[in-house]
Amino acid sequence: MERLRSSPLHANISTALDKHLDVIHVVQSRRKDEIVNASNRQRQGAPRCQDDRDVFALALAIKEMSVATRKARTILWCALQMTLPK
């Protein structure tokens, strides 16, 4: 869109997209933690009820990703509207 406009977009657009990417990395990290901890507990024979902390952390990260995704979609739509010819 910057190339189509021949000028840079507003700085908030880049910031929102960077935040969206950061939140995606957090979700990936939480998911990896959940998998590792679940496999370690399974080897040790620990009860499943301790999995809740990992699941809650993952759920919170997914919730934050959902909010960031909605914001990113809105910002990209606004950027497109600014890019289209009038």
N, C-alpha and C positions, 0 to 999 in steps of 0.2 A: 504494500500500500504506500510505503514511503517512496518507492520508485515511481509509482503511478502519479503521486502528487508532486514529485520532484522537490519535496521538502520533508523534513523530519516531522514525525507525529509528536503529539504532546508527551511530555516526560511521564505523566501518570499512566499512560498506556504501557510503556516499557516496564514501569514499576509493578503494575498489576500482573503482567505476564511473567516477570521474574518471581513474584510471590507465588503465582500459580505453580511454577516449576519447583520452587522450594517446597511447597506443600506436597507435591507429588513425591518428591524425594523422602519426605517425612513418612508418608504412607508406605512407601517401599521399605524403609528402615523398620517401621513398626511391624510390618508383615514378616520380614526376615527374623526379627526378634521373636515373634510369636512362633514361627516354625522351629527355630533353634531351641527355644525353651520347651516347647511341646515334645520335641524328640528327646531332649535331655530328661524330662520328667518321665517319659515312657520307659526309657532305659532304667531309670532308678525305681520305677514302680510307685511313684508319688501319686497321690489322689488328684483327680481332674479338677477339683474345685479351685486349685491355685492358678488355673489357666485364666481366671477371670480378669486379673490385672492386665495381662497382655491383650485380651480381647477388648477390654474397655479402652485401652490406649489406642488400639487400632480403630475402634469405632469413633473415638474422638478425632483422630487424624482424618478419617474418611469424611466426617461431618465438616471439618475445616476445609477439606478438599472440595466438597460440594459447594460450599459458600464461595471459595476462590474460583471455582469453575464458572459459577453463575456470573460473577463479576467480570471474569475474563471474556466470557461470551458477550456480555453487554458492552464492554469496552471495545471489543473487536467490531461489533455491530456499529457503534458510534464512529469508529475509525473508518469503516467502510462508507458510512454516510458522508463523512467529510471528504472521502476520496472520490466519490462518484461526481460526475459533471452535473452542473445545475441546469 
